[in-house]
Amino acid sequence: MKKKFIIITNTFYPDRNSASKLLIELSKNLQKKKIEVLVVCARSDKKNNKITNFRNIKVNNIYCKNIKNINLYKRGVAELSISKKLILDSAKIVNKFKPTHTICYSPPIFFEEYIKFLKKNYMCKTFLILRDLFPYWAISTKIIKNYLLSSFLINKFKSFVKTFDIVGVEAKSNINYLKKKNISIKKLIYLPNWTEINKNKFNTKSNKYNDFVFGGNIGLSQDIKKVCEFFNKLSALSKNNSFKIIGTGFAKNLINLNLSRSVIKKIKIYDSLKPNIYDLQVKKSSYGIVSLDDRIESVNFPGRMLNYMKLGLPIILLTNKVNELSRFIIKNKIGVVIGKKTNIPKKLKELNKIKKNFISNNYNEKIILKYFNVNNITKKIIKNFEE
C-alpha cells in the first residue's frame, strides 16, 4: 500500500518564515522517499484560498479569517473554529487523496477536531511536530495573566497533544518539561529542527567592521527589547559596528522605542523579504543573533539559528540562562552566549575565531549534517510511524 502523508499547518510557501521552510524541506524529502504529500494550510489571507502546486507538492489553502490578526481576542475566536473550517473546505480533496499518515505542525494548538476527523475517516496514524510550547511560554512571560483563560488553554493543549500517536519536541529537555506537567502523551520523542545545506557558499570576504543581524519573526517571545539593548552596547563600543533587523511581528513597533540615537542613525530595518533576498542580506552579515525571553521555561532551537549557520554566520545567543540551547552552542563552538554582565569585546574575539573555522573547514556544515540533517529527521519520522 502506497504511503500518503497529509501535512496540517498554518504556514507554507509563499510564507517567509522558518516554519514554512521546515515544512517545504520535509515535504520534498518525503517525496524523495516515494511518499505522496498533500499539505492542508489554514490561511489568514483570502487571496490564498485555493489549491496550488509548489514543486509538485499539492497545497490545499483554506481561508480562515483572523487566525493571524494582531487583535488577540479576534485571533483566539478565529482559531477556535479553525478545525471546523478545515473539515468543511478540505473534505473533497482529502477524500480523493485518502491519507495513510498525518503530520501536524504546531503551533497553533486548535487542530484537534480536524485530526480526530482524519483518524476516524481514514484510520491514519498521527504525528505532531510540537515547537513553541504554547500556552506555557505565554503564561510564564505574563502575556496571558487571566487564570480562567490560562486554565482553558492548558486544558486545550493537553487534549490536543493526547490526540496524537507520536509527539516530537525540538529539545530533549522539553520531554522532561512536559512530563513534569503531567501531560498524557502516547509516545514522546526528541525531534530536532532541520535544514538543508546551502549550495551557495557564504560570504568569505574579510570586513573591517562587524555587521550584526536579527532576522525572522519579531514576536512577543523574542524579547526584541533585549536585542535593542545589545545593539546599543555594541554601538557604544565601536563606531564600526553596524546592524540589521529583518522581519515582521507583534513586537516590531518596540524597536525604535528601545534603540539609542547612534544605532537609529545606522541601523537597517527591513520587513519580510523574499527568501533569496533575505539570505543575501544575512550572508552579507558577520554574526546572527538569537533572542528569547528568559522567563520561558521550555527550550527552543529557533529556525533562524539554523539559517544563520547554513549561511556561515556564528551565533550570538542573548540570555542569562544556562539551558540545553546555550550548552549546545558553547559545546559545539558555533557561537557565544552573552548575558547582562558578559565581557562583550572578549566574546567578539571568540566569534572571529569561530567565523574563520566556518570558512576554512566548513565547520558549520558539519554541525548541521550531524545534528540537523533533514534527511535523517525525515527517516526518523517514518521509522516512528512504522514502529
Secondary structure, 3 states (H helix, E strand, C coil): CCCEEEEEECCCCCCCCHHHHHHHHHHHHHHHCCCEEEEEEEECCHHHCCEEEECCEEEEEEECCCCCCCCHHHHHHHHHCHHHHHHHHHHHHHHHHCCCEEEEEECCCCCHHHHHHHHHHHCCEEEEEECCCCCHHHHHCCCCCCHHHHHHHHHHHHHHHHCCCEEEECCHHHHHHHHHCCCCCCCEEECCCCECCCCCCCCCCCCCCCEEEEECCCCCCCCHHHHHHHHHHHHHHCCCCEEEEECCCCCHHHHHHHCCHHHHHHCEEECCCCHHHHHHHHHCCCEEEEECCCCCCCCCCCHHHHHHHHCCCCEEEECCCCCHHHHHHHHCCCEEEECCCCCHHHHHHHHHHHHHHHHHHCHHHHHHHHHCEHHHHHHHHHHHHHC
